[in-house]
Structure formats: C-alpha cells, structure tokens
Amino acid sequence: MTSPFLDSNVPGNPAYHFETVAPGTLSRVGWGERPGLLGATDLATQCVHAGSQPDAAYGSVVAPLYQTSTFAFTDLGTNGGFDYTRSGNPTRARLEEAIALLEGGAGATCTSTGMSAVLVALNLLPQGSRVLSTVDCYGGTYRTLEHARNTYGLQVDYLDLADLDALAKAWREDTRMVWVETPSNPLLRLTDIQAVAAFAHARGALVVVDNTFLSPIQQRPFELGADVVVHSTTKYLNGHSDVVGGAVVAAPGQDALAQRLAALNNLLGTSQAPHDTWLILRGLKTLKLRMEAHERNAQAVAEHLAQHPAVAKVNYPGLPSHPQHDLARRQQKGFGAMISFELKNPANVETVLRRLRWFALAESLGGIESLVAHPASMTHASMTPEARQRAGHFRWPHPALGWHRRAGRSHQRPQPGLGLILHRSHPCPVPIASITPTNSLDKPQWCASIASCPRVVPPSI
Ligand SMILES: Cc1ncc(COP(=O)(O)O)c(C=O)c1O
C-alpha cells in the first residue's frame, strides 16, 4: 500500500515529482529576458512587471525581500554583488530598476523619504552655487533650501517659473540648478519644463523636476528636457499610505549622473530600508490604474466645486478656467488629482472641515484614503509668513489668528479664512480623493488630491 505521506507536491518529499535545478539557474527557462523586453511595453504593463521578474534563486513571482543589513563574502574580495544594505540591497535594486524604467531614466536611487531624495539631488551642487526654485514649492523643500542657505551658503532665489522673464532676470553666473515643482504644492501652478530646460541648458545648469504630484504616468519630465527627477514615493508611487520614501532618477543616457546620485545616497546615509522598498514595489503595480481613477474623480470633484455657490475659485489644471490649462494639456499626460479651491466666505473654513465625512485631517496625498489638511499649520508650517506671502498663499499676520498649545508646542489653530488640505475618501476598497486646501486669510483656498474610488460623492460644503 502507498504511504499517505508520499506527496508528489511537497518539496523535499521522496515523491516530489518535479526535477529541480540549483538556485541561481532559473534564467535557463527564459525569464532572464523579461527586463530587456519591458522597455517596449506600455506603462500599465511596465508597472506590473518592472522590478518583478521571477527571482533567480527560487522563481518567486513577487520580488523577494532581502531584509538584511549585510551580505556574506564568498571569499576575500568576492561577493554576490552586494556587501552592505546602505550601499545596495537586491530588493531596493529592483525598485530602483522599476522607477528608472517608468520614468525612462538612466538609473534611480531610492531614499528613506521624499525629503532625503531632495537632499541627494541638492548635493549634486558644487560649493558656491545658486538655485532658482519654484516659489510655492513644498514647505519641506523650502525648509531644506533655507537650511542649505543658512548652513552651507547656498544661494537660493524663489520665483514663479512660469514667468520666463523673471527667470532671465534672476539668472546669475553662479546659477547651477533650477528646482521645478509642477504642479506646485499647494497652488497647482505649472511650469513649462521644456522652456525652462532650454533656458537652463543654454547656460550650463541642471533642471530638477519634482514629479511627485503627477507620477510618471501623468508627466514625463525627461521627455521635456529635465536632467533629474525627484519623487516622494510616499505619495502616488506607493499609493497606500503605509511607507515614506523617495527616489532620484537621472535622465536617459546620463549613466555617470545616475552613479553619482547613488553614491551620494550612500554617502549621506539616506538610502531606503529593504522592507519599505518591497512595499513600494507592490504599490507600483497598480499605479496606472490608480492614477486614472484618481484623475477621473478629481475632474468630477473639481467640476462640482466650480459650480458650487459657496466656492469662489477652484485651482485644478483639468478645468478650462485654470490659467495654464493649455500648458497642462500640452505638457502633462493627465491633469492629476490635486485640487485647491477658495471659499467665498472665509468664516466657513472650520464648518467645511467639520462637515466633511470621508476626510481625515492629515498631511500627505496620493494614498487610498481621503485626507484634509491645513497647510499653514501642517505641510507648509516651516515657511515663514514672508515666504508664504511671496508664494501667494495668504496675507499674514492676521488679527484673527489664534494659537493653542499642545504637547508644549505652539500650533496655529485653523481659523476662519485659513486654508485647509483635504483628501477625500470613500467607503470603498480603492480610495477617491485627497483635497488639499491651501492657506488664505482673506481667500480661503483648499487643495485636494482625489483618491481612486470608482464613485465620487462631491464634498458637502
Ligand atoms: C511635492 C513634494 N515633494 C517632496 C515631499 C517630501 O516627501 P516626504 O514627505 O516623503 O519626505 C512632499 C511631501 O508632501 C511633496 O508634496
């Protein structure tokens, strides 16, 4: 009688009926050719397969997680291609390969946060450099630029990069980099990447584009002349609000630049932990589907807000009323899912916050939840009143401004007229929207990033 324990499906069992090959030899079945084929496929296919070829050891179809700080050498001076996780890790290498492929770049390096990606890119600059930056850039980017100014003597000028005359006027001999955030956070202003790149390249400067708000699905900075693309992968690339991370990508053909960025990431100690990169690899697979749904919902919410009697102004590049709608059509592959808007009555801001049903008051965007935030006290709190005024956020100070203390720190309390960030969610498996209201004391503005739930219920305000 046959033993019930002779099981032909259990590896290691004497009855196991498959012929096995030694770990590391799986490429003989042709899987090794996949990375080469990927470049020719569309973005949806790339999202699913980039960095996800079956692993050479055991053929797992999901990238293996190498949760290790270090790697054994096989002999003195010989190893399997990795020696220490700060410098390189096979799981992180897969994410880097995937992001480089999706952006169409020469190579990417993945960092612990979006801000460390910003830091790595800024470290390309030689001593005595000047940066020209989008005036209403993300508050953390502004904080880092100001830190570099105060600590290392970096020269920084902020300007509306849509204004090419202003760019020409601000240009100096020592200008080495233009920092472009388009659409900007939180005012959704656009920069013509191609025009800025042509101007900067003629003068030997680098153009860095923070592509966080649109992802490679909806904006292709390298096709428009950017040299470096930066991401907070915390946002759309991961898309599930469970990881912080960043990426810096070098333009196609710029292999030396890609190597420099990876070396800077190692030097600064900003590289991303293996488990976080593994989660982002998982998030990437649905990026295209999520971005399409985000955008559909954002358009619906923006149109709803635009005709709402309580709303004074809606900033969304997908609306024909957006002053740079034509540029958005020309430059972007989609309109994104961040919206900002202003209420007619500043006194309604707190009421709107309270009446939102599917929005948590929280920072961030690009995940599956709907969030609302208050930029002045949250995402853009590090900007000085002058910087916020220059960026067009709001007037400051304001007599109605109130403060309260929590955990020993001063917090600016949302007051009537202050802007908010709102991320709209929905009780369904895939999210709908994130709305991010911006700050205005006299004109409350809101900014929203729309999640990807198939149904949209316009915000009740
Ligand atoms: C446009 C942009 N760039 C960079 C960052 C920084 O990313 P992280 O929060 O992952 O450090 C953010 C964060 O909100 C952002 O909105």
Boltz pocket constraint, residues with backbone or C-beta under 6 A from the ligand:
constraints:
  - pocket:
      binder: B
      contacts: [[A, 113], [A, 114], [A, 115], [A, 116], [A, 138], [A, 140], [A, 141], [A, 181], [A, 185], [A, 210], [A, 212], [A, 213], [A, 231], [A, 232], [A, 233], [A, 234], [A, 244], [A, 245], [A, 246], [A, 364]]
      max_distance: 6.0
